[in-house]
């Protein structure tokens, strides 16, 4: 199977990479888990909600529009751009009391930890009995059309769509898994390809060089999973 690798946390060290990722998704992507998660949490009446690793707060903004209170916690400095209340904190040691949240979201963040289990245990600790957890992860075979230019494409991540249900199931009770495997991204030219590859972690010069090896326009297949789990009342 190979060694499971964590994705480096580079948000503060390489803010241009994060900005490129946000820009590429906004310009060229269709589909996002944030509205799906927000809609279910609102429908479930969960409150308040912790958005762990919530970055600049896209989920919190959707919840605020629906009148649902949320707290964003993220270790990166860009959490200062998130809606208040927000706190800069390590997800392995959340600065909250036990059982205070009706739901916890951890979207696109557990793969940053070599061992996601301690983070899931922290999420369970702050979650009320009966509360929902929502976590998402890309497949290790995400973006197959760019496999030739993405380093380590296909290698297992510390938390990916293939392993996510089993890993979450070690800590909470998994109640639903939604997977996707469809073209959700259209990169119209090599400039767009370079921007997207920059967002995927390549240095600027390397992204430009790699884009020259990609036929554009290109439709990129997104693969991943959204896992819902519950902290049972026991």
C-alpha positions in Angstrom: 0.0 0.0 0.0 2.9 2.4 0.7 3.5 4.9 3.4 0.7 7.3 4.1 1.9 10.8 3.8 0.5 14.0 5.4 0.1 17.0 3.2 2.5 19.7 4.5 0.9 22.7 6.2 2.2 25.6 4.2 -0.5 28.2 4.5 1.7 30.7 6.4 5.0 29.8 4.7 3.6 29.9 1.2 0.4 32.1 1.2 0.6 32.5 -2.6 0.0 28.8 -2.9 -3.2 29.1 -0.9 -4.3 32.1 -2.8 -3.7 30.3 -6.1 -5.8 27.4 -4.9 -8.7 29.7 -4.0 -8.5 31.6 -7.2 -8.4 28.5 -9.4 -11.4 26.9 -7.7 -13.4 30.2 -7.9 -12.7 30.6 -11.6 -12.7 27.1 -13.0 -14.4 24.6 -10.6 -18.0 23.5 -10.3 -19.3 21.8 -7.1 -18.2 22.2 -3.5 -18.9 20.4 -0.3 -19.4 23.5 1.8 -23.0 24.2 0.6 -23.9 20.5 1.0 -22.5 20.4 4.6 -24.1 23.7 5.5 -27.5 22.6 4.2 -27.5 19.4 6.2 -26.4 21.0 9.4 -29.1 23.7 9.1 -31.7 21.0 8.3 -30.6 19.0 11.4 -30.9 22.0 13.6 -27.3 21.6 14.8 -26.0 24.5 16.9 -23.5 25.8 17.7 -21.1 24.4 15.1 -17.3 24.2 15.2 -15.6 24.5 11.8 -12.2 23.0 12.6 -9.5 23.8 10.1 -12.1 26.2 8.6 -9.5 28.6 7.1 -11.1 31.9 6.0 -14.5 30.6 7.0 -16.5 29.7 3.8 -18.7 27.2 5.8 -19.2 29.7 8.7 -20.4 32.3 6.2 -23.0 29.9 4.7 -24.1 29.0 8.2 -24.3 32.7 9.3 -26.6 33.4 6.3 -28.9 30.8 7.7 -28.7 32.2 11.2 -26.7 29.3 12.6 -23.8 30.2 15.0 -20.4 28.8 14.1 -16.9 29.1 15.5 -13.9 28.8 13.2 -10.7 27.3 14.5 -7.6 27.0 12.3 -3.8 27.0 13.0 -3.0 29.3 10.1 -2.9 33.1 10.3 -5.5 33.4 7.6 -8.2 32.5 10.2 -8.1 36.2 11.0 -10.1 36.6 7.8 -12.9 34.3 9.0 -16.1 35.5 10.5 -16.1 36.0 14.2 -15.9 34.2 16.5 -12.7 32.6 15.3 -9.6 31.3 17.0 -6.1 30.4 15.9 -5.6 26.9 17.4 -4.2 23.5 16.7 -6.9 20.9 16.1 -5.0 18.4 18.2 -5.7 20.6 21.3 -8.9 22.5 20.7 -9.4 25.3 23.2 -13.0 24.3 24.0 -14.7 22.5 26.9 -16.2 19.0 26.5 -19.5 18.5 24.6 -20.2 22.1 23.7 -20.9 21.8 20.0 -23.9 20.4 18.3 -21.9 19.6 15.2 -18.2 19.7 14.1 -16.9 20.0 10.5 -13.4 19.1 9.4 -13.4 19.8 5.7 -10.2 19.3 3.7 -7.9 19.3 6.7 -7.3 15.9 8.3 -4.8 14.9 5.6 -2.5 17.5 7.1 -1.9 15.2 10.1 0.4 12.2 10.0 -2.0 10.6 12.4 -5.6 11.9 12.1 -6.9 9.8 15.0 -5.9 12.3 17.8 -7.6 15.1 15.9 -10.8 13.0 15.5 -10.7 12.3 19.2 -10.5 16.0 20.0 -13.5 16.6 17.6 -15.4 13.9 19.4 -14.5 15.4 22.8 -16.0 18.8 22.0 -19.1 17.2 20.3 -22.3 16.7 22.2 -23.7 13.1 22.4 -25.9 12.7 19.4 -23.9 15.4 17.5 -22.8 15.2 13.9 -19.3 15.2 12.4 -18.7 16.0 8.8 -15.2 15.4 7.2 -14.1 15.5 3.6 -11.0 14.3 1.8 -9.7 13.9 -1.8 -9.0 10.6 -3.3 -5.4 9.7 -3.7 -6.3 9.3 -7.4 -7.8 12.8 -7.6 -7.0 14.9 -10.8 -6.1 11.8 -12.9 -5.7 13.9 -16.1 -2.7 15.7 -14.3 -1.2 12.5 -12.9 2.0 12.9 -15.1 2.8 16.4 -13.6 1.7 16.0 -10.0 4.4 14.6 -7.7 3.5 11.4 -5.9 0.1 11.1 -7.7 -1.7 8.0 -6.5 0.3 7.6 -3.3 -1.8 7.1 -0.1 -2.4 10.2 2.0 -2.6 10.0 5.8 -6.4 10.7 5.3 -7.9 10.2 1.9 -11.2 9.2 0.4 -10.2 5.5 0.3 -9.3 5.4 4.0 -11.6 8.0 5.5 -14.6 5.9 6.4 -12.5 3.3 8.3 -10.4 6.0 10.0 -13.4 8.0 11.2 -15.1 4.7 12.2 -12.3 4.1 14.8 -13.5 7.1 16.8 -17.2 7.8 15.9 -20.1 5.9 14.3 -20.1 6.5 10.5 -23.7 7.1 9.3 -23.2 8.1 5.6 -20.5 8.4 3.0 -20.9 10.3 -0.2 -18.3 9.8 -3.0 -17.8 11.6 -6.3 -15.9 10.8 -9.4 -16.7 13.3 -12.2 -15.2 16.2 -14.2 -15.8 19.3 -12.0 -13.0 21.5 -13.3 -12.3 23.0 -16.7 -8.9 24.6 -17.3 -9.2 26.6 -20.5 -5.6 27.2 -21.2 -2.1 26.6 -19.9 -2.1 29.7 -17.8 -5.1 28.2 -16.0 -3.3 24.9 -15.7 -0.3 26.6 -14.2 -2.5 28.5 -11.7 -4.2 25.2 -10.7 -0.9 23.4 -10.3 0.5 26.2 -8.2 -2.5 25.8 -5.9 -1.8 22.0 -5.8 1.6 22.7 -4.2 4.0 23.2 -7.1 6.4 26.1 -7.0 5.6 28.9 -9.4 8.3 28.1 -11.9 7.6 24.3 -11.7 3.9 24.9 -12.2 4.6 26.9 -15.4 6.9 24.3 -16.7 4.5 21.5 -15.9 1.7 23.3 -17.6 3.6 23.1 -20.9 3.2 19.3 -20.8 -0.5 19.4 -20.4 -2.9 19.7 -23.4 -5.3 22.5 -22.8 -8.2 23.0 -22.5 -8.5 20.1 -20.1 -11.4 18.8 -18.0 -10.2 17.5 -14.7 -11.9 14.7 -12.8 -12.4 15.3 -9.1 -12.5 12.3 -6.8 -13.2 12.4 -3.1 -15.6 11.6 -0.2 -17.7 13.3 2.4 -18.1 11.3 5.6 -20.8 11.9 8.2 -20.5 10.4 11.6 -22.3 10.7 15.0 -21.2 10.6 18.6 -23.7 8.1 20.0 -25.5 8.9 23.3 -23.8 6.3 25.5 
